[in-house]
Amino acid sequence: MPEQTSGQPGNQVPRLVVTWLVVTVPLAYGLFETIRGVIPLFTS
């Protein structure tokens, strides 16, 4: 079984959270803006 050499795993949690925020915040904003732009096409 290979050994893990990443050091302390507790240090990875903040980095993981920041990385997910960097990805999900713009994605959520783009999705929200897309839905906002499409709604007028289907309403009168």
PDB file of N, CA, C and O in Angstrom:
ATOM      1  N   MET A   1       0.840  -1.176   0.000  1.00  0.00           N
ATOM      2  CA  MET A   1       0.000   0.000   0.000  1.00  0.00           C
ATOM      3  C   MET A   1       0.893   1.249   0.000  1.00  0.00           C
ATOM      4  O   MET A   1       1.809   1.330   0.818  1.00  0.00           O
ATOM      5  N   PRO A   2       0.659   2.220  -0.884  1.00  0.00           N
ATOM      6  CA  PRO A   2       1.514   3.414  -0.931  1.00  0.00           C
ATOM      7  C   PRO A   2       1.285   4.309   0.285  1.00  0.00           C
ATOM      8  O   PRO A   2       0.172   4.434   0.795  1.00  0.00           O
ATOM      9  N   GLU A   3       2.374   4.921   0.726  1.00  0.00           N
ATOM     10  CA  GLU A   3       2.277   5.827   1.866  1.00  0.00           C
ATOM     11  C   GLU A   3       1.926   7.230   1.383  1.00  0.00           C
ATOM     12  O   GLU A   3       2.330   7.648   0.298  1.00  0.00           O
ATOM     13  N   GLN A   4       1.163   7.953   2.210  1.00  0.00           N
ATOM     14  CA  GLN A   4       0.831   9.331   1.867  1.00  0.00           C
ATOM     15  C   GLN A   4       1.960  10.241   2.335  1.00  0.00           C
ATOM     16  O   GLN A   4       2.436  10.119   3.464  1.00  0.00           O
ATOM     17  N   THR A   5       2.382  11.141   1.474  1.00  0.00           N
ATOM     18  CA  THR A   5       3.469  12.051   1.814  1.00  0.00           C
ATOM     19  C   THR A   5       3.011  13.499   1.789  1.00  0.00           C
ATOM     20  O   THR A   5       3.829  14.403   1.618  1.00  0.00           O
ATOM     21  N   SER A   6       1.717  13.732   1.956  1.00  0.00           N
ATOM     22  CA  SER A   6       1.192  15.090   1.848  1.00  0.00           C
ATOM     23  C   SER A   6       1.388  15.915   3.110  1.00  0.00           C
ATOM     24  O   SER A   6       1.004  17.084   3.131  1.00  0.00           O
ATOM     25  N   GLY A   7       1.964  15.358   4.149  1.00  0.00           N
ATOM     26  CA  GLY A   7       2.142  16.112   5.381  1.00  0.00           C
ATOM     27  C   GLY A   7       0.903  16.030   6.240  1.00  0.00           C
ATOM     28  O   GLY A   7       0.282  14.972   6.348  1.00  0.00           O
ATOM     29  N   GLN A   8       0.543  17.134   6.846  1.00  0.00           N
ATOM     30  CA  GLN A   8      -0.612  17.152   7.727  1.00  0.00           C
ATOM     31  C   GLN A   8      -1.881  17.361   6.912  1.00  0.00           C
ATOM     32  O   GLN A   8      -2.002  18.371   6.219  1.00  0.00           O
ATOM     33  N   PRO A   9      -2.833  16.428   6.979  1.00  0.00           N
ATOM     34  CA  PRO A   9      -4.053  16.568   6.184  1.00  0.00           C
ATOM     35  C   PRO A   9      -4.931  17.726   6.636  1.00  0.00           C
ATOM     36  O   PRO A   9      -5.745  18.207   5.848  1.00  0.00           O
ATOM     37  N   GLY A  10      -4.798  18.191   7.869  1.00  0.00           N
ATOM     38  CA  GLY A  10      -5.592  19.313   8.355  1.00  0.00           C
ATOM     39  C   GLY A  10      -5.299  20.600   7.608  1.00  0.00           C
ATOM     40  O   GLY A  10      -6.158  21.479   7.530  1.00  0.00           O
ATOM     41  N   ASN A  11      -4.102  20.725   7.057  1.00  0.00           N
ATOM     42  CA  ASN A  11      -3.739  21.928   6.309  1.00  0.00           C
ATOM     43  C   ASN A  11      -4.422  21.995   4.955  1.00  0.00           C
ATOM     44  O   ASN A  11      -4.481  23.064   4.347  1.00  0.00           O
ATOM     45  N   GLN A  12      -4.931  20.887   4.479  1.00  0.00           N
ATOM     46  CA  GLN A  12      -5.551  20.840   3.161  1.00  0.00           C
ATOM     47  C   GLN A  12      -6.980  21.365   3.179  1.00  0.00           C
ATOM     48  O   GLN A  12      -7.489  21.776   2.136  1.00  0.00           O
ATOM     49  N   VAL A  13      -7.638  21.365   4.329  1.00  0.00           N
ATOM     50  CA  VAL A  13      -9.055  21.735   4.399  1.00  0.00           C
ATOM     51  C   VAL A  13      -9.293  23.185   3.985  1.00  0.00           C
ATOM     52  O   VAL A  13     -10.156  23.417   3.138  1.00  0.00           O
ATOM     53  N   PRO A  14      -8.585  24.171   4.527  1.00  0.00           N
ATOM     54  CA  PRO A  14      -8.837  25.550   4.086  1.00  0.00           C
ATOM     55  C   PRO A  14      -8.554  25.745   2.596  1.00  0.00           C
ATOM     56  O   PRO A  14      -9.276  26.467   1.908  1.00  0.00           O
ATOM     57  N   ARG A  15      -7.521  25.107   2.118  1.00  0.00           N
ATOM     58  CA  ARG A  15      -7.181  25.213   0.695  1.00  0.00           C
ATOM     59  C   ARG A  15      -8.282  24.609  -0.173  1.00  0.00           C
ATOM     60  O   ARG A  15      -8.623  25.152  -1.224  1.00  0.00           O
ATOM     61  N   LEU A  16      -8.830  23.488   0.273  1.00  0.00           N
ATOM     62  CA  LEU A  16      -9.916  22.835  -0.448  1.00  0.00           C
ATOM     63  C   LEU A  16     -11.165  23.712  -0.465  1.00  0.00           C
ATOM     64  O   LEU A  16     -11.832  23.827  -1.494  1.00  0.00           O
ATOM     65  N   VAL A  17     -11.481  24.327   0.665  1.00  0.00           N
ATOM     66  CA  VAL A  17     -12.653  25.201   0.751  1.00  0.00           C
ATOM     67  C   VAL A  17     -12.493  26.401  -0.175  1.00  0.00           C
ATOM     68  O   VAL A  17     -13.427  26.754  -0.895  1.00  0.00           O
ATOM     69  N   VAL A  18     -11.328  27.028  -0.167  1.00  0.00           N
ATOM     70  CA  VAL A  18     -11.086  28.187  -1.034  1.00  0.00           C
ATOM     71  C   VAL A  18     -11.167  27.785  -2.497  1.00  0.00           C
ATOM     72  O   VAL A  18     -11.737  28.512  -3.311  1.00  0.00           O
ATOM     73  N   THR A  19     -10.605  26.642  -2.831  1.00  0.00           N
ATOM     74  CA  THR A  19     -10.652  26.174  -4.218  1.00  0.00           C
ATOM     75  C   THR A  19     -12.084  25.943  -4.672  1.00  0.00           C
ATOM     76  O   THR A  19     -12.458  26.350  -5.772  1.00  0.00           O
ATOM     77  N   TRP A  20     -12.891  25.293  -3.834  1.00  0.00           N
ATOM     78  CA  TRP A  20     -14.292  25.071  -4.194  1.00  0.00           C
ATOM     79  C   TRP A  20     -15.047  26.386  -4.319  1.00  0.00           C
ATOM     80  O   TRP A  20     -15.902  26.517  -5.194  1.00  0.00           O
ATOM     81  N   LEU A  21     -14.752  27.363  -3.465  1.00  0.00           N
ATOM     82  CA  LEU A  21     -15.417  28.662  -3.569  1.00  0.00           C
ATOM     83  C   LEU A  21     -15.040  29.370  -4.866  1.00  0.00           C
ATOM     84  O   LEU A  21     -15.890  29.983  -5.512  1.00  0.00           O
ATOM     85  N   VAL A  22     -13.765  29.285  -5.246  1.00  0.00           N
ATOM     86  CA  VAL A  22     -13.309  29.918  -6.487  1.00  0.00           C
ATOM     87  C   VAL A  22     -14.031  29.318  -7.688  1.00  0.00           C
ATOM     88  O   VAL A  22     -14.270  30.014  -8.675  1.00  0.00           O
ATOM     89  N   VAL A  23     -14.375  28.055  -7.615  1.00  0.00           N
ATOM     90  CA  VAL A  23     -15.065  27.391  -8.722  1.00  0.00           C
ATOM     91  C   VAL A  23     -16.568  27.608  -8.655  1.00  0.00           C
ATOM     92  O   VAL A  23     -17.186  27.928  -9.671  1.00  0.00           O
ATOM     93  N   THR A  24     -17.169  27.442  -7.484  1.00  0.00           N
ATOM     94  CA  THR A  24     -18.631  27.439  -7.395  1.00  0.00           C
ATOM     95  C   THR A  24     -19.259  28.825  -7.413  1.00  0.00           C
ATOM     96  O   THR A  24     -20.374  28.977  -7.914  1.00  0.00           O
ATOM     97  N   VAL A  25     -18.584  29.841  -6.887  1.00  0.00           N
ATOM     98  CA  VAL A  25     -19.182  31.182  -6.868  1.00  0.00           C
ATOM     99  C   VAL A  25     -19.391  31.710  -8.287  1.00  0.00           C
ATOM    100  O   VAL A  25     -20.505  32.132  -8.599  1.00  0.00           O
ATOM    101  N   PRO A  26     -18.387  31.712  -9.161  1.00  0.00           N
ATOM    102  CA  PRO A  26     -18.648  32.167 -10.530  1.00  0.00           C
ATOM    103  C   PRO A  26     -19.633  31.270 -11.278  1.00  0.00           C
ATOM    104  O   PRO A  26     -20.425  31.754 -12.087  1.00  0.00           O
ATOM    105  N   LEU A  27     -19.586  29.974 -11.011  1.00  0.00           N
ATOM    106  CA  LEU A  27     -20.522  29.058 -11.651  1.00  0.00           C
ATOM    107  C   LEU A  27     -21.954  29.372 -11.233  1.00  0.00           C
ATOM    108  O   LEU A  27     -22.852  29.418 -12.074  1.00  0.00           O
ATOM    109  N   ALA A  28     -22.167  29.587  -9.945  1.00  0.00           N
ATOM    110  CA  ALA A  28     -23.504  29.915  -9.450  1.00  0.00           C
ATOM    111  C   ALA A  28     -23.969  31.256 -10.005  1.00  0.00           C
ATOM    112  O   ALA A  28     -25.136  31.400 -10.368  1.00  0.00           O
ATOM    113  N   TYR A  29     -23.076  32.235 -10.075  1.00  0.00           N
ATOM    114  CA  TYR A  29     -23.428  33.543 -10.624  1.00  0.00           C
ATOM    115  C   TYR A  29     -23.820  33.421 -12.095  1.00  0.00           C
ATOM    116  O   TYR A  29     -24.819  34.001 -12.521  1.00  0.00           O
ATOM    117  N   GLY A  30     -23.049  32.680 -12.858  1.00  0.00           N
ATOM    118  CA  GLY A  30     -23.362  32.490 -14.272  1.00  0.00           C
ATOM    119  C   GLY A  30     -24.674  31.765 -14.474  1.00  0.00           C
ATOM    120  O   GLY A  30     -25.445  32.114 -15.368  1.00  0.00           O
ATOM    121  N   LEU A  31     -24.936  30.772 -13.667  1.00  0.00           N
ATOM    122  CA  LEU A  31     -26.199  30.047 -13.751  1.00  0.00           C
ATOM    123  C   LEU A  31     -27.368  30.962 -13.403  1.00  0.00           C
ATOM    124  O   LEU A  31     -28.396  30.945 -14.081  1.00  0.00           O
ATOM    125  N   PHE A  32     -27.214  31.757 -12.354  1.00  0.00           N
ATOM    126  CA  PHE A  32     -28.254  32.697 -11.940  1.00  0.00           C
ATOM    127  C   PHE A  32     -28.539  33.714 -13.045  1.00  0.00           C
ATOM    128  O   PHE A  32     -29.699  33.981 -13.358  1.00  0.00           O
ATOM    129  N   GLU A  33     -27.499  34.276 -13.630  1.00  0.00           N
ATOM    130  CA  GLU A  33     -27.679  35.263 -14.695  1.00  0.00           C
ATOM    131  C   GLU A  33     -28.306  34.629 -15.940  1.00  0.00           C
ATOM    132  O   GLU A  33     -29.113  35.269 -16.614  1.00  0.00           O
ATOM    133  N   THR A  34     -27.951  33.403 -16.245  1.00  0.00           N
ATOM    134  CA  THR A  34     -28.547  32.707 -17.385  1.00  0.00           C
ATOM    135  C   THR A  34     -30.032  32.495 -17.167  1.00  0.00           C
ATOM    136  O   THR A  34     -30.836  32.742 -18.066  1.00  0.00           O
ATOM    137  N   ILE A  35     -30.397  32.042 -15.988  1.00  0.00           N
ATOM    138  CA  ILE A  35     -31.814  31.827 -15.684  1.00  0.00           C
ATOM    139  C   ILE A  35     -32.566  33.152 -15.720  1.00  0.00           C
ATOM    140  O   ILE A  35     -33.683  33.218 -16.234  1.00  0.00           O
ATOM    141  N   ARG A  36     -31.960  34.210 -15.176  1.00  0.00           N
ATOM    142  CA  ARG A  36     -32.595  35.535 -15.219  1.00  0.00           C
ATOM    143  C   ARG A  36     -32.810  36.009 -16.649  1.00  0.00           C
ATOM    144  O   ARG A  36     -33.817  36.653 -16.942  1.00  0.00           O
ATOM    145  N   GLY A  37     -31.886  35.699 -17.530  1.00  0.00           N
ATOM    146  CA  GLY A  37     -32.011  36.119 -18.921  1.00  0.00           C
ATOM    147  C   GLY A  37     -33.006  35.287 -19.707  1.00  0.00           C
ATOM    148  O   GLY A  37     -33.584  35.777 -20.677  1.00  0.00           O
ATOM    149  N   VAL A  38     -33.219  34.050 -19.317  1.00  0.00           N
ATOM    150  CA  VAL A  38     -34.103  33.148 -20.047  1.00  0.00           C
ATOM    151  C   VAL A  38     -35.559  33.313 -19.615  1.00  0.00           C
ATOM    152  O   VAL A  38     -36.464  33.096 -20.420  1.00  0.00           O
ATOM    153  N   ILE A  39     -35.796  33.684 -18.388  1.00  0.00           N
ATOM    154  CA  ILE A  39     -37.169  33.807 -17.878  1.00  0.00           C
ATOM    155  C   ILE A  39     -38.033  34.722 -18.749  1.00  0.00           C
ATOM    156  O   ILE A  39     -39.175  34.358 -19.031  1.00  0.00           O
ATOM    157  N   PRO A  40     -37.556  35.880 -19.188  1.00  0.00           N
ATOM    158  CA  PRO A  40     -38.409  36.725 -20.044  1.00  0.00           C
ATOM    159  C   PRO A  40     -38.802  36.064 -21.372  1.00  0.00           C
ATOM    160  O   PRO A  40     -39.817  36.433 -21.963  1.00  0.00           O
ATOM    161  N   LEU A  41     -38.031  35.117 -21.834  1.00  0.00           N
ATOM    162  CA  LEU A  41     -38.372  34.443 -23.083  1.00  0.00           C
ATOM    163  C   LEU A  41     -39.619  33.573 -22.940  1.00  0.00           C
ATOM    164  O   LEU A  41     -40.329  33.333 -23.916  1.00  0.00           O
ATOM    165  N   PHE A  42     -39.880  33.104 -21.728  1.00  0.00           N
ATOM    166  CA  PHE A  42     -40.992  32.193 -21.506  1.00  0.00           C
ATOM    167  C   PHE A  42     -42.172  32.833 -20.790  1.00  0.00           C
ATOM    168  O   PHE A  42     -43.191  32.179 -20.567  1.00  0.00           O
ATOM    169  N   THR A  43     -42.046  34.094 -20.431  1.00  0.00           N
ATOM    170  CA  THR A  43     -43.162  34.804 -19.800  1.00  0.00           C
ATOM    171  C   THR A  43     -43.602  35.941 -20.708  1.00  0.00           C
ATOM    172  O   THR A  43     -42.845  36.408 -21.559  1.00  0.00           O
ATOM    173  N   SER A  44     -44.830  36.371 -20.513  1.00  0.00           N
ATOM    174  CA  SER A  44     -45.317  37.443 -21.391  1.00  0.00           C
ATOM    175  C   SER A  44     -45.317  38.783 -20.718  1.00  0.00           C
ATOM    176  O   SER A  44     -45.699  39.781 -21.330  1.00  0.00           O
TER     177      SER A  44
END
